[in-house]
Amino acid sequence: MRLRNIKGAREIVENNPYTITEPETNKGHWKEYFHNTNPIHIEIGMGKGRFITQLSLEHKNINYIGIERYSSVLVRAVEKLEALDISSIENLKFVRMDAGSICEVFDKNEVDRIYLNFSDPWPKERHAKRRLTSRQFFERYSQILSPNGCVEFKTDNQDLFEFSLEEIPIAGWKIIEYTRDLHHNENMAKGNIMTEYEEKFSSLGQPIYKLIAQTK
């Protein structure tokens, strides 16, 4: 996907109070950073931030960190926060970084849940290890998640979903629940927050796939 460059996006993101510019300095100390002992949930590839922002508003007793690689995308999340008619959200922060570096930012047992929403499918087989549901990435997740921590993954891409169903057990994880039609699964759809992509694809009649995987 070709991203449109937004002039000044990097500077806007880095100077925004919701953005953490040197996240690695908080490794092992995130609870001190948030000044509480609440669980920490992260979204990798947060896009424009709709999903994680809504979560943070609905669950004040959880700390949320949204991770996005591109400033030109993350700046939209920053703009959305600034447009909200609230003074501040204390339990939400953003980080601009590559997902491959998460073990440099979070310590063992420091994260309780990871959200992956409509991740890049990397369709070419030689790029399989770049997929956020690859065994290589689940090895990283194992290093930062607490015991019984989990990953929630949603996608509109059937091939990526089938890959994930096969790959995750190979990584030593267990898939505790999954559906190939989220919006018609009463149990898994309960409390579902739609991302921008999810709303777009579901409006076109595209089924949404979801799975929840847990560390063994």
N, C-alpha and C positions, 0 to 999 in steps of 0.2 A: 504494500500500500504506500503510495507516494504522499508524503506529508507536506502541507503548505507551510513554508517558513513564515513565522510571524516576527516581524522586526521588534527587537527589544524583549522577546519572550523570556530569554534566559535571565536578564536583569530583573524583570518583573517578578519572576518566580523566586529568585535568590533573595530578593529584598522584601518578600512578603512574610509576615509573622507566622503564617501557617506552615511555612517551608523550613525544613531542617537542612542546612547546607553542609554540615559535617557529621552525618549520622553515625559514622564509625566510632566517634568519640563517646557515644552512648552505649556501645556494646557492653552488655552485662549490667547496665545501670538504667535501663528504660523506666523501671518503676520509680526510681529516684527522679528521673526527668519529668514524669507526669505527676510526681508528688503524691502517689497513692499506690496501692497494691492491687488495683483492678486488673483483670485479664487484658492481654494485648492481642488484638486481631489485626491482621494486615491483608491488604488487597494488592496483589501483584499485577501490574498492568491495569491501573485504575481508570485510564482514559480521562474523560472529562469530569469524573468525580461524583456523578449523581448517586451511584450505589452507596459508596462508603460515607458520603455526607449524610444521606438519609439514615443510614445505620447509626451514625454518631448522634443524630438528633433523637432517635428512638430509644437508644440504649446508653444512658449517661454513665452507667456503671461499668462500661467497657471502654478501653483506650483503643483508638483506631489509627493506623498508619497506612496511608495510601502511597504506593510505589509506582512511579511512571518514568519511563526512560526519556521521553521527549519533552523538552520545554514547550514546544509549540502546542502540545496536547495539554500538558499540566497547567499552562497559563489559563486555559478555559475553566479548569476547576477552581483556580484562584479567583477568577472573575465571578464565578457563580457564588462563591462564598461571600464576596464583597457585596453582591447584590441582595443577599439575604437581610431581612430586617431584624438582625440580632447583633448584639455587641460583640460576642465571640463564642466560639465553641471550644471548650477547654479540653475535650477528649479526642481531638482530631488534629493530625499533622500529616504533611506531605513530604515525600522524599523523591528527588530526581536522581535515579540511579538505574543501572542495569541489573536485572533480576539475578544474574549470575553471581553477583557480589553479596547476596544476602547474608552469607555466613561471616562476612567481614563486618556486618552491621548488627546482627543479633547473635546472642550467645546461646548456649545449650539450655533448653527448657524455658526460653524467654518469651516464646510466642505460643498462644493457645489455639489460634485458628488462622488458616490461610484461605483467602478467597481468590479464585481464578475465574474471571468472567470474560468469555468471548476472546480467548487468547489467540494470537497469531497461529494458524494451523501449520505453518512451515510445510507445505504439501510435498516437497521433494524428499525422497527417502534419505538422501545424504544429509539432510538437515534435521533428521528426527531428534537428535540430542538437544536441539534448540527448543523443542516444544516444551511448554511449561508442565506438561504431564508425562514427560519422559522419565526413565529410571534415573537419569543423571540429576534431574531437578528434584526428584523425590528423595534422593540421597541427601541433597542440601536441606530439604524440608525436615528430614529426620534429625539433622544436627541442631535445629533451632526450636522445634516444637516440644512442648511439654508432654509428659506421659499421657496417652490417650488423646493427644491433640489431633486435629482433623483438618482435612483440606476439602473445601466445597468448590466444585467445578461446574460451570455452565457454559454451553456452547450451542451454536446453531449448526455446527459442522459435523455431519454424521461420521465421516471418515476419522476425524480427530477423536471423536467420542469412542468409536470402536477400538482405535489404537489405545486409548487411555484405559479402557476396560481390560485389555490384554497386558498392557505395560505395567500398570500399578501393582498387581500381584507379583510380577517378576521383581519389582523393586522391594518386595518384602512387606507390603502393606496389605490391608484388607479393605475391600469395598463393602461398606455396611448398608448402603442403599443407593439405588439408581433408578432413573426413569428415562424413557425415550420421548416422553410427552409431558413435560413439567406442568403446563397449564391445565392439563386434564388429570393430574394426579393430586387428589385432594390433600393427602398427607404431606407430600413434599412441597406443594405449592403454598402451604400455610405460612403466612408471614413473608412471602416472597417479595423482594424489592426488584423491580425491573431496571436494567441499565438502558441507556439510549439504544444500543444495538438490539437488545431483547425486545423492546417496544416496537422497533422498526420491523424486525423479522417476524415477530408473532402477528403483527397486523397484516402481514402478507400471507398468513396461514402456515408459516414455517414452524415445525415443531421445535421446541427447545429441549435440549438434553441436559440432564444434571446427574452428578454422582457425588457421594460423600465417601471419602476414604479416611481411614484411621490408622495410626501407627500401631504395630503389634507389641 
